[in-house]
Amino acid sequence: MLRNGSSEQGSCIMSEPVTIERLERALAIAAYVVVQHGPQYAPLYNRLDEELAAMRERENTVGRAKRLLETYGGPSLALAAG
């Protein structure tokens, strides 16, 4: 039996959401693995780095959108009325 209670390896369920902090930690671990064990692990490092950059960009976009809405009176504003 696996840690998540499943008896099948292929049905692993993530118990925690993916966050920037978790991706940063995973990237640091991947960096260690690449340095200690060689460049064959670079694709893992690269994938995590790309996912982290994408997540940061999404958060940045949401933040920018919120700031823009605040300048127009908040998220409940009827933009089409103007």
C-alpha positions as a Markdown table, in Angstrom:
| # | Residue | x | y | z |
|---|---|---|---|---|
| 1 | Met | 0.0 | 0.0 | 0.0 |
| 2 | Leu | 1.3 | 3.5 | -0.9 |
| 3 | Arg | 1.4 | 6.5 | 1.4 |
| 4 | Asn | -1.8 | 8.0 | -0.1 |
| 5 | Gly | -3.7 | 4.8 | 0.8 |
| 6 | Ser | -3.8 | 3.5 | -2.8 |
| 7 | Ser | -2.5 | 0.1 | -3.6 |
| 8 | Glu | -1.7 | 1.1 | -7.2 |
| 9 | Gln | 1.4 | 3.1 | -8.1 |
| 10 | Gly | -0.1 | 4.9 | -11.0 |
| 11 | Ser | -3.0 | 6.4 | -9.0 |
| 12 | Cys | -1.0 | 8.8 | -6.8 |
| 13 | Ile | -3.0 | 11.8 | -5.8 |
| 14 | Met | -1.4 | 15.1 | -4.8 |
| 15 | Ser | -2.4 | 16.0 | -1.3 |
| 16 | Glu | -1.2 | 19.6 | -1.4 |
| 17 | Pro | -1.6 | 22.3 | -4.1 |
| 18 | Val | 1.3 | 23.3 | -6.2 |
| 19 | Thr | 2.6 | 26.7 | -4.9 |
| 20 | Ile | 5.5 | 29.0 | -5.7 |
| 21 | Glu | 7.1 | 28.0 | -2.5 |
| 22 | Arg | 6.8 | 24.2 | -3.3 |
| 23 | Leu | 8.2 | 24.8 | -6.8 |
| 24 | Glu | 11.1 | 26.8 | -5.4 |
| 25 | Arg | 12.0 | 24.0 | -3.0 |
| 26 | Ala | 11.7 | 21.4 | -5.8 |
| 27 | Leu | 13.9 | 23.5 | -8.0 |
| 28 | Ala | 16.5 | 23.7 | -5.3 |
| 29 | Ile | 16.4 | 20.0 | -4.9 |
| 30 | Ala | 16.7 | 19.5 | -8.6 |
| 31 | Ala | 19.7 | 21.8 | -8.8 |
| 32 | Tyr | 21.4 | 19.8 | -6.1 |
| 33 | Val | 20.7 | 16.6 | -8.1 |
| 34 | Val | 22.1 | 18.1 | -11.3 |
| 35 | Val | 25.2 | 19.3 | -9.6 |
| 36 | Gln | 25.8 | 16.1 | -7.6 |
| 37 | His | 24.7 | 13.5 | -10.2 |
| 38 | Gly | 25.1 | 15.0 | -13.6 |
| 39 | Pro | 23.5 | 16.8 | -16.5 |
| 40 | Gln | 21.2 | 13.8 | -17.3 |
| 41 | Tyr | 18.9 | 15.4 | -14.7 |
| 42 | Ala | 18.9 | 18.8 | -16.3 |
| 43 | Pro | 15.5 | 18.2 | -18.1 |
| 44 | Leu | 13.8 | 17.9 | -14.7 |
| 45 | Tyr | 15.5 | 21.1 | -13.5 |
| 46 | Asn | 14.5 | 22.9 | -16.7 |
| 47 | Arg | 10.8 | 21.7 | -16.4 |
| 48 | Leu | 10.6 | 22.9 | -12.8 |
| 49 | Asp | 12.2 | 26.2 | -13.7 |
| 50 | Glu | 9.7 | 26.7 | -16.6 |
| 51 | Glu | 6.7 | 25.8 | -14.3 |
| 52 | Leu | 7.9 | 28.3 | -11.7 |
| 53 | Ala | 8.3 | 31.1 | -14.2 |
| 54 | Ala | 4.8 | 30.4 | -15.6 |
| 55 | Met | 3.3 | 30.4 | -12.1 |
| 56 | Arg | 5.0 | 33.7 | -11.2 |
| 57 | Glu | 3.7 | 35.2 | -14.5 |
| 58 | Arg | 0.2 | 34.1 | -13.8 |
| 59 | Glu | 0.3 | 35.6 | -10.3 |
| 60 | Asn | 1.8 | 38.8 | -11.7 |
| 61 | Thr | -1.0 | 39.0 | -14.3 |
| 62 | Val | -3.7 | 38.6 | -11.6 |
| 63 | Gly | -2.0 | 41.2 | -9.5 |
| 64 | Arg | -1.8 | 43.7 | -12.4 |
| 65 | Ala | -5.5 | 43.0 | -13.3 |
| 66 | Lys | -6.5 | 43.7 | -9.7 |
| 67 | Arg | -4.6 | 46.9 | -9.6 |
| 68 | Leu | -6.2 | 48.0 | -12.8 |
| 69 | Leu | -9.7 | 47.3 | -11.6 |
| 70 | Glu | -9.0 | 49.2 | -8.4 |
| 71 | Thr | -8.3 | 52.3 | -10.5 |
| 72 | Tyr | -11.7 | 51.9 | -12.1 |
| 73 | Gly | -13.7 | 51.4 | -8.9 |
| 74 | Gly | -13.3 | 47.8 | -8.0 |
| 75 | Pro | -14.1 | 44.3 | -9.4 |
| 76 | Ser | -17.9 | 44.8 | -9.4 |
| 77 | Leu | -17.6 | 47.7 | -11.8 |
| 78 | Ala | -19.8 | 47.5 | -14.9 |
| 79 | Leu | -17.1 | 48.3 | -17.5 |
| 80 | Ala | -19.6 | 48.3 | -20.4 |
| 81 | Ala | -21.7 | 51.1 | -18.8 |
| 82 | Gly | -19.0 | 53.8 | -19.6 |
